[in-house]
Amino acid sequence: MSAYHRPRTLREAVTLLRGPEALTVLAGGTDIYPARTSRTAWGARDTRGIVDISGIAALRGIEDRGDHWWIGATATWSDIIKADLPPVFSGLKAAAREVGGVQIQNRGTIGGNICNASPAADGLPPLLTLDADVECVGGVEFRVPLAKFLTAYRQTALAEGELVTGIRIPKQTGQGHFVKLGARKYLVISIAMVAGVFDIGSDGEVRSARIAVGACSATAQRLPELEMTLAGRHLDPALMAAHHLAHLAPIDDVRASAAYRQAAALQLVRDLIVQAAATSRRAA
């Protein structure tokens, strides 16, 4: 049987992770348990011990810290849904409602979603549009922009003995949005998804736009060319073109072909722009 540790402080957790024992971090367990069960079923038993960080109070919570918002690594999706957050977080809240059913939302954590680094992780595109940084600790405390933290398919910038402690999001204006496509409405892994944050002036012109696509590359990707195209204009889905997605690299798998994903992402971005424009008109 693998060793099981449940530290009560961050220092204790880091000491364990930097020790000689091979360990895996567990928070909500919604990724680890299915993955271990699958490997065991195929005869590849995982012998790494567990460090359960769910009992560390310093890693939980959502706080206004003056010039930025902080979301603890073990904050759950339900915590995010219920939190009193400004409109810029609406895309992240919408994504949180898409992460499985209520039971998963009550257990699954934002830190786990980031560290699992799945291309189809619903939380990653909204966090990219919020210019989120990932706060970490190991030998020292450090902070990494989320876009650099996600290094490859299911790989991150975390080294052995390091732990994500929270997400830092700068204060900003704008309205967040999220659109997802799956094989059914709920309880489904994304075929493609799009998140956006739009700051629109009283004249209807876009002051800034940040848009990200998930499940269409090894990691979620921003659309910088489209963001520049939209700036200073009124939102119009006709401004979105296929070349804005040229840097994506969708794959064929059991959920969809690469071609379908590319076409779906194009339509989802247009839908997102329509949604954002309608929200802006209602607010005006």
N, C-alpha and C positions, 0 to 999 in steps of 0.2 A: 504494500500500500504506500502511496506517495505521502510525503510529509505535508502537514497542514499547519500554517501559522496565521494567526489573526491579531496583528499588532494594533495597538490603541493610539500610537503616536506616529507622526511622520518620520521622526528620527529612528524609531524602532524599525519601521518598514524599510527605510534606506539601508540601515545596518544589515538587515537580513538579505536584501537584494545585492549588497556589495560583499557579502560573505562567500564562502567556498561552495555553498550548496546551490545546485541548479534549480531555479525557481521560476514560476509563472505567476504573474499578477492577476488576481481575480477581483472584480468589483461587483457588477450585477450578475455575472455568470451566464448571460444570454448568448454569448458567443463561445465561451470556453466549454461549457457542458456539451452542446451539440457536436463541437469539433472533436472533443476527446472521445465521445461515444462513437462517432463515425470512425475514428482511427482505430479504436479498440475492436470494433466490428470487423475491420479488415486486418486485424492481427498486428497492428502497429501500436503497441501500448506505450502511452506517454508516462514516463517515470519521473518527470520533473515535479518537485514539490509545489505547493500553492502558498502564496502570500495573499490573504484575503484582506483587502484594504477598506472594506465596507464599514468597519467600525471606527475609522479615523475621522473624527468630527471636523478637523481642519480642511478636509477635502470635499466637504459637502456645503452647499449653499449657493445663493445667487446674490451678489452685492453690488450696490452703487458705490464706487470708490473714487468719486470726484471727477476725474478726467476720463475714466473708463469704467466699464462693467466687468465684473469678474464672475465666472461660472465655475464652481468647483468640479474637479474631475469626476467625482461620484454623484454629482447632481443627476437625477433621473430625468427621463423625458416627461414624466408627469410633473416634476418640479418645474420644468421649463414651461409647460403648458399653463400651469397655475400662476406663474410668477407675474408680477405687475411690471411689465417692461414696455418701453416706448414702441411706436409703430415700426421702427426700423427692424425690430425683432419678429415681425409678423411672419416672415418667410421661415424662420427657424421654428416658430411655434407650429406653423402648418406642417413642416417636415416632421416635427415631434409626434403629431397626431397620426402620421403615416407609418411610424415604426411599430409594426406588429399590432397586437391588440392591447387592451388596457393592462393586462397582466405583465406583458413585456415592457410597456411604458413605465410601469411601476418599479421594475427591476433594472432595466437597461440604463446605462449611464452614458453621458456625452463623452467622457474620457475613453471609455471602452470603444465607442463608435469610431473615435479618431485613431486609437491605437490599433484596432483591427484593420484599418486602412483598406476596407473593401471598396472597389470602384463603385459599387451600388449602395454605399452607406448614405442614407438619406440626410444625415446631418452635415455632411461635408460641403456640398454646394452653398447652402445658406451661410455657413461659417466663413467660407471664402469671400462671399459678397460683403460680409461684415468686417473684412480685413482683420480677422482674428489672429492672435498670437497664441502659441501653446507654451504654457509655463511648465518647466521641468525642474527636477532636482536629482542630483547624483552626488558626485564629489562636491559640486557647487550648484547653486541655483542658476538657471539660465532660461532664456526665452527665445522661441523660434517662430517666425511667421508660418502659419499653417501651410501655405503653398510650398515652403521648403521642408517642412516637417514630413510631408507625404513624399517620399523619395521614389517609390516604384510600387508595382502591384503588391499589396499587402505588406509593404515595407515602410518603415519610418526612420527618422533621424535618431531615435532613441538607441542608446548603446546599452550593453549589459550593465545592470546595477543602477539604471536610471528610471525615473518614474514621472509620469505626467501628474501635475498637481492642480492645474486649472487652465481655464481659457480666458484670455484678456481681450476685450473688445473695446476699441476707442469710442468715445462719445461722438455721435454723428446724427445728422438729420436725414430724413427720407422715409420711405415706406418699403417694407420687405414683402416679397411674394415668393411663392413656390408652386410648381406644377410638376406632377409625376405621372408617368405612364407605366402601367403594369398589365398583366394578363387579366386581372380583375380589379375591382374598385378598392378592396381592402385586403390586408394580410398578404402582401405580395412583395417580392423582390423587384426592384425597378428594372424596366427595360431601358428607360431613359428618364432623366429628371432635370429640371432647370430651376434655378433660384435667381432672384434679382433684388437689388435695392436701388430705388429710383428717387432722386431728390429733384422735385419739379417746382419751379417758381410759380408765382401767381399769374404770370403771363402764359403759363402752360409749357414753357420751354424747359428742357432737361438741363439742370445744373450739373448733375453727375449721374452716371449709371454704372452699376457693377453687376455683371451677369456671369453665372457659372453653370456648367453642364456636368452632370454625373452619369456614371454607367456607360460612358462612351469613350473612355480611355483608361489606361492603367490607374490613373488617379483623376479626381475631379479637376476640371480646367476652367479658368476664367476665359472670357471672350474679349480681349482688350481692343481688337480692331472695331468690333461692334460698339463697344462702350464709347470709343472716340467718335464713331459715326453718329451716335445718338445725341451726344453733348451739344447743347445749343439749339436743338431742334424740338419740334413737337413730336411726341411719341406716335410712331406710325409703323405697323408691322411690315409694311412694304420696304422699309429701310433694311430689314433683315435679309441677308442673301447667303447662299450656300458657301461662298468663299469665307464667310466669317467663321465657319466650322472646319476649315481646311486642316487645322492643326490637331484635330481630334483623331483618335485611332480606335474606333469601335471594333468589336470582334464578333464572330459567329459563335453562338452557344445555344443551349436548349431553349432559351427564352426568346431569342430573336437573331436574325442575321445582321451582319455589319451594315449592309445597305439599308435595312429597315431602321436600325438605330440612327443612322445618319439622317434619314428622312424624318424620323420621329423627332429628333432633336431640333431640326429646323422648324417643324411645326410647333413644337412646344415653346420655343423661344418666341415665335410670333404670338402664340396664345398668351404668354407671359406679358408681352408688350401691350396686348389688347386689355388684359386684366389690369395692368398698372395704369393705363390711360383712363379706364373706366373709374378706377378708384380715385384718381386725381380729379376727374370731373365732379364726382360726388362730393369730394372734400371742398371743392371750390364753391 
